[in-house]
Amino acid sequence: MAGGSSNGRSLGQTPTWAVAVVCFVLVLISIIIKHIIHLIGKAVCRIANKPQELIADIEADDAENHLAVVEYVDDIYKFYKDSEGDDRGDDRVQNYIDLQPEINAKMRAILVDWLIEVHGKFELMPETLYLTINIVDRFLSKKVVSSRELQLVGIGAMLIACKYEEIWPPEVNDFVFISDNAYMRDQVLVMEKAILNKLEWYLTVPTPYVFLARYIKASIPSDNEMENLVFFLAELGLMQYQAIVLHHPSLFAAAVVYAARCTLDKRPLWSETLKFHTGYSEEQLMDCAKVLVKFHSTAAEGKLKAVYRKFSGANHSAVALLSPAKSLLPNHEELN
């Protein structure tokens, strides 16, 4: 009893003010910790949300358009980009020009120039042109072709692309006629079969066109002049082996859009929206963009003028007549 009473008196003798101070300090520490956690949380949210604030919703106008499949479009383009790096190589264009003893890059450019003219005369869909060039390059990646058969490969490739993309594709005889009867009908059909067999009928491939359509949409603001300039630079690039064959279709398409924005001095030259949807930085596009602008600067004097003539007309905003982006020309630094 006595011991218990003594302990009770000992506890009771602890000053009230000391207990109050301890409680106050504990409460203050708790408040400070909560405040610090709140500030850290706000900072993290601000960092996490900053890119989203700068990325435009390019699907907003198509929210009610069921054909735009906005629910799946991101997955579709992820699949396209993933397939570019597929080691199987079924849809990949390989660096083949050194493996072709009778064909060089200049001969390929002449063929593509002619195919672009044929594409225009038949009034075909743009998808058809890009698939045609893809088929030509993939076939030449897998099969040695003589120089006298190169145009026949182009005809067979466009015939296949037309059947794949067009509602009313031209007939075989139309291609025989437009080639000035250089080949017989049976030769065209034999080449068509040879191409399909060599490619194992693999035609659903990500050409630059599918990426161009997406990246133009992400290039805000965009207008007819911008769109026509993108396709002008892209078709110039289709003719050039080092531009189209040596780069992935997605990078080629992104570089085309970047070069077009530089040409028109769109600001910013490469937005967060474009960086997000293309997956490429400005630095990654620079080399390919410089090559494209170089082609633009020499298009008027070049011997192969199908693309230049096509995009010099008012129906294509006469974009071929625009001055090329000086900032991307090789001698820009020397001039400054």
Residue pairs with C-beta under 8 A, 6 or more apart in sequence:
51 272
51 276
54 271
54 272
54 273
55 272
55 273
55 276
56 218
56 220
56 271
56 273
58 217
58 218
58 220
58 273
58 277
59 68
59 70
59 73
62 68
62 70
63 70
69 76
73 214
77 210
77 211
77 214
77 277
80 206
80 210
80 211
80 250
81 206
81 250
81 279
83 91
83 205
83 206
84 92
84 206
84 248
84 249
84 250
85 248
86 92
90 200
90 202
91 138
91 202
91 204
91 205
91 206
92 138
92 141
93 134
93 137
93 138
93 141
93 244
93 245
94 141
94 142
95 245
95 246
96 137
96 140
96 141
96 245
97 103
97 104
97 105
97 108
97 241
97 245
99 144
100 140
100 144
100 145
101 144
102 145
102 146
102 147
103 140
103 145
103 147
103 150
105 240
105 241
105 242
107 147
107 150
108 136
108 140
108 150
108 241
109 239
109 240
109 241
109 304
110 304
111 136
111 150
111 151
111 153
111 154
112 133
112 136
112 154
112 238
112 239
113 239
113 304
113 305
113 306
113 307
114 151
114 154
114 306
115 129
115 132
115 133
115 136
115 154
115 158
116 129
116 235
116 238
116 239
116 306
116 307
116 310
117 306
118 158
118 175
118 178
119 128
119 129
119 132
119 158
120 306
120 310
121 178
122 162
122 170
122 174
122 178
124 162
124 165
124 166
125 165
125 166
126 209
126 231
127 165
127 207
127 209
128 158
128 161
128 162
128 164
128 165
128 166
129 161
129 209
129 235
129 238
130 207
130 208
130 209
130 238
131 161
131 164
131 165
131 203
131 205
131 207
131 209
132 154
132 157
132 158
132 160
132 161
133 157
133 207
133 238
133 244
134 205
134 207
135 157
135 160
135 161
135 195
135 199
135 203
136 153
136 154
136 157
137 244
137 245
138 199
138 205
139 145
139 153
139 157
139 195
139 198
139 199
140 153
142 198
142 199
143 194
143 198
145 153
149 191
151 179
151 182
151 183
152 182
152 183
152 187
152 188
152 191
153 191
153 195
155 175
155 179
155 183
155 188
155 191
156 188
156 191
156 192
156 194
156 195
157 195
158 175
159 169
159 170
159 172
159 175
159 188
159 192
160 192
160 195
160 196
160 203
162 169
162 170
163 169
164 203
172 185
172 188
172 189
173 185
175 188
176 183
176 184
176 185
176 188
206 249
206 250
207 249
208 234
208 237
208 238
208 244
208 249
208 250
208 252
208 253
208 256
209 234
209 253
210 249
211 249
211 250
211 252
211 253
211 254
211 278
212 230
212 231
212 234
212 253
212 256
212 257
214 277
215 253
215 254
215 256
215 257
215 274
215 277
215 278
216 222
216 226
216 227
216 230
216 257
218 271
218 273
218 274
218 276
218 277
218 278
219 226
219 230
219 257
219 260
219 261
219 266
219 271
219 274
220 271
220 273
221 266
224 317
225 264
225 317
225 319
226 260
226 261
226 264
226 266
228 311
228 316
228 317
228 319
229 260
229 263
229 264
229 317
229 319
229 322
230 256
230 257
230 260
231 311
231 316
232 296
232 307
232 310
232 311
232 316
232 319
232 320
233 256
233 259
233 260
233 263
233 292
233 293
233 295
233 296
234 252
234 253
234 256
235 307
235 310
235 311
236 292
236 295
236 296
236 299
236 307
237 243
237 244
237 252
237 256
237 291
237 292
237 295
238 244
239 295
239 304
239 307
240 291
240 295
242 291
243 252
243 288
243 291
243 292
243 295
244 252
247 255
247 288
250 278
250 279
250 280
251 280
251 284
251 285
251 288
252 288
253 278
254 274
254 278
254 280
254 285
255 285
255 288
255 289
255 292
256 289
256 292
257 274
257 278
258 269
258 270
258 274
258 282
258 285
258 289
259 289
259 292
259 293
259 296
259 325
259 328
261 269
261 270
262 269
262 289
262 293
262 325
262 327
262 328
263 293
263 296
263 322
263 323
263 324
263 325
264 322
269 282
270 281
270 282
270 285
275 281
275 282
286 328
289 328
290 328
290 329
290 330
293 324
293 325
293 328
293 329
294 329
294 330
296 324
296 325
297 324
297 329
299 305
299 307
299 308
299 320
300 308
300 320
302 308
307 320
308 320
309 320
310 316
310 320
311 318
311 319
311 320
312 318
312 320
312 321
326 332
326 335
